[in-house]
Amino acid sequence: MFRPTAGAIVSAMNETMINIVAVPGGARWLAVAPSGVTAGVLAMGPDPPLALGGRELSLRVEPRWRRQGVGSRLLAAVRDQTAEPRLLADVVPGTPGEAFCLRHGFRRTVARRHDLLTYCDVHGAWLGELVDAEHPGYRLTHWTGDVADASPVPVVPSGPGDTVLTAANTASDLAAYAMAVIDVGPRARLHGPAVLPTHDGPELGPWVGAALIQRVRQVHPHVNEIETVTAENDPYLLGDLGFQPIRRTRLYELALP
């Protein structure tokens, strides 16, 4: 006859005592212990700016509450309450985060690299030369804040933080764009650059990226570093602009009914 261990009994009791609370706004869920202590948090990031097709999850469970089903209950709450078509999770290979994704039916989609640029390592005059270089037939345009009403970009982020967008246009067409979302602290997160297939070439991606880096510093002088996340095989990696790799991750996807 099966006899559960004392540890298993305590774990089951703790799990049933946890209360999952949705924070107003629809993007954060808390796992609250009976004492009122937050045992875990699951948050959804802003709407995907480059048509990833889902919102990235950020999950943290406090050490004393791990391996007690808290993360699973938070994920179940999101699955029941969100209208998103799919959920994304960016995890470091070989970590408990990857094991969690595999255990809950996430599918691995792409390997990614995270790169960081610090403005103290960028020579302003050199960056200006890159931005001012002529690209016949194209011009740069900038937007700041809510770009939904002004931008031809089909997918626009929403959520916390300001948005800075730089685009390269022809007289009648959008050719390339890059976007940065400003965090609460001194870091911005860069998305792109993305070059439309009809304008694909080696020059537009780095040009738009350099222009956005310059623009972010002008509009938000408190920002001192920019992080970017790209696929390992992305043709527009920004190493030539001073970005340095800081870690590699894997993107997992969970399709919702």
C-alpha positions in Angstrom: 0.0 0.0 0.0 1.3 3.5 -0.9 2.2 5.6 2.0 3.0 9.2 1.2 6.0 10.7 2.9 5.8 13.6 5.3 7.4 15.9 2.8 4.8 15.0 0.1 2.0 15.6 2.5 3.4 19.1 3.5 3.9 19.9 -0.1 0.3 19.1 -1.0 -1.0 21.0 1.9 1.1 24.1 1.0 -0.1 23.9 -2.6 -3.8 24.0 -1.6 -3.2 26.8 0.8 -1.7 29.1 -1.9 -4.2 31.6 -3.4 -3.6 32.7 -7.0 -4.5 36.4 -7.5 -4.8 38.2 -10.8 -3.4 41.8 -10.6 -5.7 44.4 -12.2 -4.5 45.0 -15.8 -4.4 41.4 -16.9 -0.6 41.0 -17.1 0.5 39.7 -13.7 -0.6 36.9 -11.4 0.5 36.4 -7.8 0.7 33.2 -5.7 -0.1 34.4 -2.2 0.6 32.3 0.9 -1.8 32.3 3.9 0.5 34.7 5.8 0.1 37.2 2.9 3.7 36.6 1.7 4.0 36.4 -2.1 5.3 33.0 -3.0 5.6 33.5 -6.7 4.9 35.9 -9.6 4.1 35.3 -13.2 4.0 38.3 -15.6 3.4 38.7 -19.3 5.6 41.0 -21.3 4.4 43.7 -23.6 2.7 42.8 -26.9 5.4 41.4 -29.3 6.8 44.1 -31.5 8.1 41.9 -34.2 5.1 39.6 -34.8 6.4 36.8 -32.5 2.8 35.7 -32.2 2.6 35.6 -28.4 3.6 37.3 -25.2 6.7 36.2 -23.2 6.2 35.0 -19.7 8.4 35.8 -16.7 8.0 33.4 -13.8 9.7 33.6 -10.4 9.0 31.4 -7.4 10.6 32.2 -4.0 13.1 29.6 -3.0 11.2 28.2 0.0 8.1 27.6 -2.2 9.8 25.9 -5.1 8.9 22.3 -6.1 5.5 22.6 -4.5 3.4 23.3 -7.6 3.3 27.1 -7.3 4.6 27.7 -10.8 2.2 25.1 -12.3 -0.7 26.8 -10.6 0.4 30.2 -11.8 0.7 28.9 -15.4 -2.7 27.2 -15.1 -4.3 30.6 -14.1 -2.7 32.3 -17.1 -3.9 29.6 -19.5 -7.5 29.9 -18.1 -7.7 33.7 -18.1 -5.6 35.0 -21.1 -6.9 35.5 -24.6 -3.5 35.2 -26.2 -3.1 32.6 -28.9 0.2 31.3 -27.5 2.6 31.9 -24.7 6.4 32.2 -25.0 9.2 31.5 -22.5 12.8 32.5 -23.0 15.0 30.1 -20.8 18.6 29.3 -20.4 19.4 25.8 -21.6 19.7 23.1 -19.0 18.1 25.1 -16.2 14.9 24.4 -14.1 13.2 26.9 -16.3 13.7 24.7 -19.4 12.6 21.6 -17.5 9.4 23.5 -16.5 8.6 24.3 -20.1 9.1 20.7 -21.3 7.0 19.4 -18.4 4.1 21.7 -19.3 4.0 21.0 -23.0 6.0 24.0 -24.4 7.7 23.4 -27.8 11.2 24.6 -28.5 11.2 27.1 -31.4 14.5 28.9 -31.8 17.9 29.4 -30.2 18.6 33.1 -29.2 21.4 35.3 -28.2 21.3 38.3 -25.9 23.7 41.1 -26.5 24.3 44.3 -24.5 25.6 47.7 -25.6 26.8 50.3 -23.0 26.8 53.9 -24.2 30.1 54.5 -22.5 31.7 52.2 -25.0 30.2 54.0 -28.0 32.0 56.9 -29.7 29.4 59.5 -30.4 31.1 60.9 -33.5 31.6 57.5 -35.0 27.9 56.6 -34.4 26.9 59.9 -36.0 28.9 59.1 -39.1 27.1 55.8 -39.4 23.7 57.5 -39.1 24.6 60.3 -41.5 25.9 58.0 -44.3 23.8 58.4 -47.4 21.4 55.6 -48.5 20.0 56.8 -51.8 16.2 56.5 -52.0 15.8 56.0 -48.2 15.2 58.4 -45.4 15.0 58.0 -41.6 11.9 58.8 -39.6 11.6 58.7 -35.8 8.6 58.3 -33.4 8.5 58.4 -29.6 5.8 57.2 -27.2 2.6 55.7 -28.6 3.3 55.0 -32.3 0.0 53.3 -33.0 -1.6 56.3 -34.9 1.5 57.4 -36.7 3.5 54.3 -37.7 3.1 52.0 -40.6 4.6 49.2 -38.6 1.9 46.5 -38.4 2.5 45.4 -34.8 2.9 48.0 -32.0 3.9 47.3 -28.4 1.8 48.3 -25.5 2.4 48.1 -21.8 4.9 49.7 -19.4 7.8 51.8 -20.6 8.2 54.3 -23.4 8.7 53.3 -27.0 11.1 54.8 -29.5 10.9 53.7 -33.1 13.2 54.4 -36.0 12.2 53.5 -39.6 13.8 53.7 -43.0 11.3 54.6 -45.7 11.2 55.2 -49.5 8.9 57.8 -51.0 6.0 55.3 -50.8 7.1 52.3 -48.7 8.4 51.2 -45.3 11.7 49.5 -45.8 13.1 48.7 -42.4 12.5 49.5 -38.7 13.9 49.0 -35.2 12.2 49.7 -31.9 13.3 50.2 -28.3 11.2 49.8 -25.2 12.5 51.8 -22.2 12.5 50.0 -18.9 12.0 51.6 -15.6 15.7 51.6 -14.9 18.6 52.7 -17.1 18.2 49.9 -19.7 16.3 49.8 -23.0 15.4 46.7 -24.8 15.9 46.8 -28.6 13.7 44.8 -31.0 15.0 44.5 -34.5 16.1 45.7 -36.8 13.7 44.2 -39.2 14.1 44.7 -43.0 11.2 44.0 -45.3 11.9 41.3 -47.9 11.5 43.7 -50.9 14.3 45.9 -49.4 16.6 43.2 -48.1 20.2 44.2 -48.2 23.3 44.4 -46.0 23.1 48.1 -45.3 19.6 49.0 -44.0 19.6 46.9 -40.9 22.8 48.3 -39.3 21.8 51.8 -40.4 18.4 51.7 -38.8 20.0 50.1 -35.7 22.6 52.8 -35.4 20.0 55.5 -35.8 17.8 54.0 -33.1 20.7 53.8 -30.7 21.5 57.5 -31.3 17.8 58.5 -30.9 17.3 56.6 -27.6 20.1 58.5 -26.1 18.8 61.8 -27.3 15.2 61.2 -26.0 16.1 59.3 -22.8 19.5 60.5 -21.6 19.2 58.4 -18.4 19.4 55.2 -20.4 23.0 53.9 -20.3 22.7 50.5 -21.9 20.6 48.6 -24.5 19.9 44.9 -24.6 18.9 43.1 -27.7 17.6 39.6 -28.3 18.0 37.9 -31.7 17.9 34.5 -33.2 21.3 32.8 -33.5 21.0 33.0 -37.3 19.7 36.5 -37.5 21.5 38.3 -40.4 21.4 41.7 -38.7 23.4 40.9 -35.5 24.7 44.2 -34.2 28.2 43.3 -33.1 29.6 46.0 -35.5 27.8 48.6 -33.4 29.4 47.5 -30.2 27.0 45.0 -28.8 28.6 42.2 -26.8 27.1 38.7 -26.2 26.0 38.2 -22.6 24.1 34.9 -22.7 22.3 32.4 -24.9 18.7 31.1 -24.4 16.1 29.0 -26.1 12.6 30.3 -26.9 9.7 27.9 -26.1 6.1 28.2 -27.3 2.9 27.0 -25.8 -0.1 27.1 -28.2 -3.4 27.8 -26.4 -6.8 26.4 -27.5 
